[in-house]
Amino acid sequence: MLKKVAGVFLWKIIGTALTFALQLILARLLPVSEYGALIYLFAWLGFLVMVVKLGFDNACMRYVASYIGQREWGKLVGFLITAFVVVGLFSLMVAWLISSYVLQWFSGLDKYIHLLPWLLFLLPLMAIQNLTGSLLRGLQVQSIAEFLEGVFRSFLLLILVIWLWWQIPSISVPVILDQYILATVATVLIGLAMVYVNRPPDFTFVRPQFLHSEWFSTSTALWFTGGMYLVQSQADILMLGAMRTSVEVAHYGVASRIVGMLGMGLAAVMVIIAPKMAELHGKNRPKSEFQRYLKEASRLLMVFIFVVGGGLIILGEPILGLFGEEYMVAYWIMVVLIVGRMVESAAGPVGQLMSMTGHHWAVSKILLLSTALNLIMNALFIPLWGGLGAATATAISFAGWNIALLIYAWRVIGVNPSIFPNYFIKKH
């Protein structure tokens, strides 16, 4: 597991560096207003991609690994046909509605009418790219998926933009969007080729079997969970901006970005864990196997979180000072967010355990309650303590959500994915 996590983590670091370099170059090449338009368009794209995938990306990791483990090729083929057709058609429909000006009134999109036609190409391509990456993760070649999505696409974009800079003195946003389309098409094609290369050795194309009711139920629950997680992760800074000053938002944003480095380790462990859980569940393996694998993942995750998180707490003020002395006031905001991450990580990959073993609706219900609690606490704490109140609300809600999931796993599933002893596991 350590080797797989290290590979995914390495690609995430390289991908983050390439993305930063690309954004730095674009910010220097484009006028401020055009760069702002590009950022705004991609903010919308990020949201819309999450919507049009309808949860099939997460369902893909579960069902692909499970069907491969059970050697149920008919169900595997049926699921993949369903996922790619549904996501492809729905993304085209949404892109057409927006690019044909039906929804211009959405949050100022009418200001960027000249860029909306590019959504007709980018939205379906990015949705299919994400789905292909999830398929590769279901095949348990996570490093390839991370390389394609995080490194290859960003590197190709960087090369294309530099080449354009060399050829064209004045670059516009539409020209940049053309390069995004080219890079995404290349990433999708290579991703599908990698799927074919890494298919199971004994896989055979058979008549597809369709379990639409089960698949749509699962994907809807996972889609709802992803949406609630997105709301919860963005509520703090959005509500802080609505209730306090832009200066406080800037302080909070810097602290939050620094703490976000802990997310790379979390994400690296999670993408390894999810398909493995689905495979073990599909093979009806004993709970002792789940327990051993999860304990190993939990210990690895906690070592990373405590080493990196502890380092950030010790070196927090100098790191904040790199952004300017005025940002050093955000130190305690950063500490509270780190502590919340530590408590969250102590529960282990409990969300992945539940989502990949058929308890996805329980995850959705618990997350819904946690999101409501998050919004209420932000509304109460921000007027009192500003950014520190937002950090406190975020830390409590994320920690509380994971502890609630952990209790459910203890009492219902009978598995303990955390670093805590097994005293509370219900014996079946």
C-alpha positions in Angstrom: 0.0 0.0 0.0 2.8 2.4 0.9 4.2 2.1 -2.6 0.9 2.9 -4.3 0.2 5.8 -2.0 3.7 7.2 -2.6 3.1 7.0 -6.3 -0.2 8.8 -6.2 1.2 11.4 -3.8 4.2 12.1 -6.1 1.9 12.7 -9.1 -0.3 15.0 -7.0 2.7 17.1 -6.0 4.0 17.3 -9.6 0.5 18.1 -10.9 0.0 20.8 -8.3 3.3 22.4 -9.3 2.4 22.3 -13.1 -1.0 23.8 -12.5 0.5 26.6 -10.5 3.1 27.3 -13.2 0.3 27.3 -15.9 -1.8 29.7 -13.9 1.1 32.0 -13.3 1.9 32.2 -17.0 -1.7 32.7 -18.0 -2.0 35.5 -15.4 1.0 37.2 -17.0 -0.1 36.7 -20.6 -3.7 37.7 -20.3 -5.1 41.1 -19.3 -6.6 41.1 -15.8 -10.2 41.2 -17.0 -9.7 38.3 -19.5 -7.9 36.2 -16.9 -10.7 36.9 -14.5 -13.2 35.7 -17.2 -11.2 32.5 -17.6 -11.1 31.8 -13.9 -14.9 32.5 -13.6 -15.6 30.2 -16.5 -13.6 27.4 -15.0 -15.2 27.9 -11.6 -18.5 27.2 -13.3 -17.1 24.3 -15.2 -15.9 22.7 -11.9 -19.4 23.0 -10.5 -21.1 21.8 -13.7 -18.8 18.8 -14.1 -19.8 17.6 -10.6 -23.5 18.0 -11.5 -23.4 16.2 -14.9 -21.5 13.2 -13.6 -24.5 12.3 -11.5 -22.3 10.4 -9.1 -21.3 7.8 -11.7 -17.6 8.6 -11.2 -17.7 7.4 -7.6 -20.1 4.6 -8.5 -17.6 3.5 -11.2 -14.9 2.9 -8.6 -17.2 0.8 -6.6 -18.8 -1.3 -9.3 -15.9 -1.8 -11.6 -13.7 -3.2 -8.7 -16.6 -5.3 -7.4 -17.6 -6.8 -10.8 -13.9 -7.6 -11.6 -13.5 -9.3 -8.3 -16.6 -11.4 -9.0 -15.8 -11.9 -12.7 -19.2 -10.6 -13.6 -18.3 -9.3 -17.1 -21.9 -8.9 -18.3 -22.7 -6.5 -15.4 -19.4 -4.7 -15.9 -20.0 -4.1 -19.6 -23.6 -3.0 -18.9 -22.5 -0.6 -16.2 -19.9 1.0 -18.3 -22.3 1.5 -21.2 -24.8 3.0 -18.9 -22.3 5.4 -17.2 -20.7 6.7 -20.3 -24.0 7.1 -22.3 -25.8 8.8 -19.4 -23.0 11.2 -18.4 -22.2 11.9 -22.1 -25.8 12.8 -23.1 -26.6 14.7 -19.9 -23.4 16.8 -20.1 -24.2 17.6 -23.8 -27.7 18.6 -22.9 -26.6 20.9 -20.0 -23.8 22.4 -22.2 -26.2 23.1 -25.0 -28.7 24.8 -22.6 -26.0 27.1 -21.3 -24.1 27.8 -24.5 -27.4 28.5 -26.4 -28.1 31.3 -23.9 -31.1 29.7 -22.2 -29.5 30.1 -18.8 -27.6 33.5 -19.4 -29.2 34.9 -16.3 -27.3 32.5 -14.0 -25.0 34.5 -11.7 -23.8 36.9 -14.3 -23.0 34.4 -17.1 -24.5 36.9 -19.6 -21.3 38.9 -19.2 -19.3 36.1 -20.8 -21.6 35.2 -23.7 -18.7 35.1 -26.1 -17.1 32.3 -24.1 -20.2 30.1 -23.5 -20.0 28.1 -26.8 -16.8 26.6 -25.5 -18.8 24.9 -22.8 -20.5 22.8 -25.5 -17.1 21.0 -26.0 -15.4 21.4 -22.6 -18.1 20.2 -20.3 -18.7 16.8 -21.9 -15.0 16.3 -22.4 -14.1 17.0 -18.8 -17.0 14.8 -17.6 -15.8 11.9 -19.7 -12.2 12.5 -18.6 -13.3 12.3 -15.0 -15.3 9.1 -15.6 -12.3 7.6 -17.4 -10.1 8.4 -14.5 -12.6 6.7 -12.1 -12.6 3.7 -14.4 -8.8 3.5 -14.1 -9.0 3.7 -10.3 -11.6 0.9 -10.4 -9.0 -1.1 -12.3 -6.7 -0.3 -9.4 -4.1 1.6 -11.5 -4.5 4.8 -9.6 -1.1 6.1 -10.4 -1.9 6.1 -14.1 -5.2 7.9 -13.4 -3.4 10.6 -11.3 -0.7 11.0 -13.9 -3.1 11.6 -16.7 -5.4 13.9 -14.8 -2.9 15.8 -12.7 0.3 15.7 -14.7 -0.1 14.9 -18.4 -3.0 17.3 -19.0 -1.4 20.2 -17.2 2.0 19.5 -18.8 0.4 19.4 -22.3 -1.4 22.6 -21.6 1.7 24.3 -20.4 3.6 23.3 -23.6 0.7 24.4 -25.8 0.5 27.8 -24.0 4.2 28.4 -24.2 4.2 27.5 -27.9 1.4 29.9 -28.5 3.2 32.6 -26.6 6.1 32.0 -28.9 4.0 32.2 -32.1 1.3 34.8 -31.1 2.3 38.0 -29.3 -1.3 38.6 -28.1 -3.2 35.6 -26.7 -6.9 35.8 -26.0 -9.1 33.6 -23.8 -10.8 31.8 -26.8 -7.4 30.7 -28.0 -6.5 29.4 -24.5 -9.8 27.5 -24.4 -9.0 25.9 -27.7 -5.8 24.5 -26.1 -7.8 23.2 -23.1 -10.0 21.3 -25.6 -7.0 19.8 -27.4 -5.4 18.8 -24.1 -8.6 17.2 -22.7 -9.2 15.3 -25.9 -5.7 13.9 -25.8 -6.1 13.0 -22.1 -9.4 11.2 -22.8 -8.0 9.2 -25.7 -4.9 8.1 -23.8 -7.0 7.3 -20.7 -9.3 5.0 -22.8 -6.2 3.3 -24.3 -4.8 2.8 -20.7 -8.2 1.2 -19.8 -7.8 -1.3 -22.6 -4.2 -2.1 -21.8 -5.0 -2.6 -18.1 -8.2 -4.6 -18.5 -8.3 -7.9 -16.6 -6.4 -10.7 -18.4 -9.4 -13.0 -18.5 -11.9 -10.2 -19.5 -14.2 -11.1 -22.4 -16.8 -9.0 -24.1 -20.2 -10.6 -23.4 -23.8 -9.6 -23.6 -24.3 -6.7 -21.2 -26.5 -7.0 -18.2 -28.3 -3.9 -16.9 -29.2 -3.2 -13.3 -30.4 0.4 -13.8 -32.4 0.6 -10.6 -29.5 -0.4 -8.4 -26.9 1.7 -10.3 -29.0 4.9 -10.4 -29.8 4.5 -6.7 -26.1 4.2 -5.8 -24.9 7.0 -8.1 -27.7 9.3 -6.8 -26.6 8.7 -3.2 -22.9 9.3 -4.1 -23.9 12.4 -6.2 -25.8 13.8 -3.3 -22.9 13.1 -0.9 -20.5 14.8 -3.2 -22.8 17.8 -3.5 -23.2 18.1 0.3 -19.4 17.7 0.8 -18.9 20.6 -1.7 -21.3 22.8 0.1 -19.8 22.0 3.5 -16.2 22.6 2.3 -17.1 26.0 0.7 -19.6 27.3 3.3 -17.0 28.8 5.7 -15.4 31.2 3.2 -18.6 32.0 1.4 -20.4 32.9 4.6 -17.4 34.7 6.0 -17.3 36.9 2.8 -21.0 37.6 3.2 -20.8 38.5 6.9 -17.4 40.1 7.4 -14.8 42.1 5.5 -12.7 41.1 2.4 -9.6 41.5 4.6 -10.8 38.7 6.9 -11.6 36.6 3.9 -8.1 37.0 2.5 -6.6 36.0 5.9 -8.8 32.9 6.1 -8.2 32.0 2.5 -4.4 31.9 3.0 -4.7 29.8 6.1 -7.2 27.4 4.4 -4.9 27.0 1.4 -1.9 26.1 3.6 -4.0 23.5 5.5 -5.2 22.2 2.1 -1.7 20.6 1.7 -2.9 18.0 4.2 -5.6 17.0 1.7 -3.0 15.6 -0.7 -2.1 12.8 1.7 -5.8 12.2 2.4 -6.6 12.0 -1.3 -3.7 9.7 -2.0 -4.8 7.2 0.6 -8.5 7.5 -0.4 -8.1 6.7 -4.1 -6.2 3.5 -3.1 -8.7 2.5 -0.4 -12.0 2.9 -2.3 -11.6 0.3 -5.1 -9.9 -2.2 -2.7 -12.9 -1.9 -0.3 -15.3 -2.5 -3.2 -13.2 -5.5 -4.4 -13.2 -7.1 -0.9 -16.9 -6.4 -0.5 -17.6 -7.9 -3.9 -15.8 -11.1 -3.0 -17.6 -11.3 0.3 -14.3 -11.5 2.1 -14.3 -11.8 5.9 -14.3 -8.6 8.0 -10.9 -9.5 9.3 -9.4 -8.7 5.9 -11.2 -5.3 5.9 -9.9 -4.7 9.4 -6.3 -5.4 8.5 -6.3 -3.3 5.3 -8.0 -0.4 7.0 -5.8 -0.3 10.0 -2.7 -0.2 7.7 -4.3 2.7 5.8 -5.3 4.5 9.0 -1.8 4.3 10.5 -0.2 5.5 7.2 -2.7 8.4 7.0 -2.1 9.5 10.6 1.7 9.5 10.2 1.4 11.8 7.3 -1.2 14.1 9.0 0.6 14.4 12.3 4.1 14.9 10.7 2.9 17.5 8.1 0.3 19.0 10.4 2.7 19.3 13.3 5.2 20.9 11.0 2.7 23.4 9.9 1.8 24.3 13.5 5.5 24.7 14.4 6.4 26.7 11.3 3.0 28.3 10.8 3.9 32.0 11.5 7.0 32.0 9.2 5.0 30.3 6.4 2.2 32.8 6.8 4.8 35.5 6.8 5.8 34.5 3.2 2.4 36.0 2.1 3.1 39.2 4.0 3.3 40.2 7.7 -0.4 41.1 7.7 -1.3 37.4 7.2 0.4 36.2 10.4 -2.8 37.1 12.3 -4.3 34.0 10.7 -2.1 31.6 12.7 -4.8 30.4 15.1 -7.2 30.0 12.2 -4.7 27.6 10.6 -4.2 25.7 13.9 -7.9 25.2 14.4 -8.3 23.9 10.9 -5.3 21.5 11.3 -6.7 20.1 14.6 -10.0 19.5 12.8 -8.1 17.6 10.1 -6.3 15.5 12.6 -9.5 14.5 14.3 -11.1 13.7 11.0 -8.1 11.6 9.9 -8.1 9.7 13.2 -11.4 8.2 12.2 -9.6 6.6 9.2 -11.1 6.1 5.7 -14.5 5.5 7.1 -16.4 7.3 4.4 -14.8 5.1 1.7 -15.6 2.0 3.7 -19.3 2.8 3.9 -19.7 4.1 0.4 -18.0 1.1 -1.2 -19.8 -1.5 0.9 -23.4 -0.5 0.2 -24.0 2.0 3.1 -23.9 5.1 0.8 -27.4 6.4 1.9 -26.3 6.3 5.5 -23.3 8.5 4.5 -25.6 10.9 2.7 -28.0 11.3 5.7 -25.1 11.8 8.2 -23.5 14.3 5.8 -26.7 16.2 5.4 -27.1 16.6 9.2 -23.4 17.7 9.4 -23.8 20.2 6.6 -26.9 21.7 8.4 -24.8 21.9 11.6 -22.0 23.5 9.7 -24.2 26.3 8.3 -25.8 27.0 11.7 -22.5 27.1 13.5 -21.0 29.4 10.8 -24.0 31.7 11.1 -23.5 31.8 14.9 -19.7 31.9 15.2 -18.7 34.2 12.4 -20.4 37.3 13.9 -18.7 36.6 17.2 -15.2 35.6 16.2 -14.9 36.2 12.4 -12.4 33.9 10.7 -11.7 32.0 13.8 -15.4 31.3 14.2 -15.6 30.0 10.6 -12.6 27.7 11.3 -14.1 26.4 14.5 -17.4 25.6 12.7 -15.6 23.9 9.9 -13.4 21.8 12.2 -16.3 20.8 14.4 -18.5 19.8 11.6 -15.9 17.8 9.7 -14.7 16.0 12.8 -18.3 15.4 14.0 -19.2 13.9 10.6 -16.4 11.5 10.6 -16.9 10.5 14.2 -20.6 9.8 13.5 -19.6 7.7 10.5 -17.1 5.8 12.7 -19.8 5.0 15.3 -22.0 3.7 12.5 -19.2 1.5 11.1 -18.5 0.2 14.6 -22.1 -0.7 15.5 -23.6 -1.7 12.1 -20.8 -2.9 9.9 -18.7 -4.3 12.7 -15.4 -2.9 11.3 -13.1 -0.3 12.9 -11.3 1.8 10.3 -9.8 4.2 12.8 -6.7 4.3 14.9 -8.7 3.6 18.0 -9.0 0.2 19.8 -11.7 -2.2 18.7 -13.6 -2.1 22.1 -16.8 -0.6 20.7 -17.3 -2.9 17.7 -20.6 -4.7 17.8 -20.1 -8.5 17.7 -22.3 -10.2 15.1 
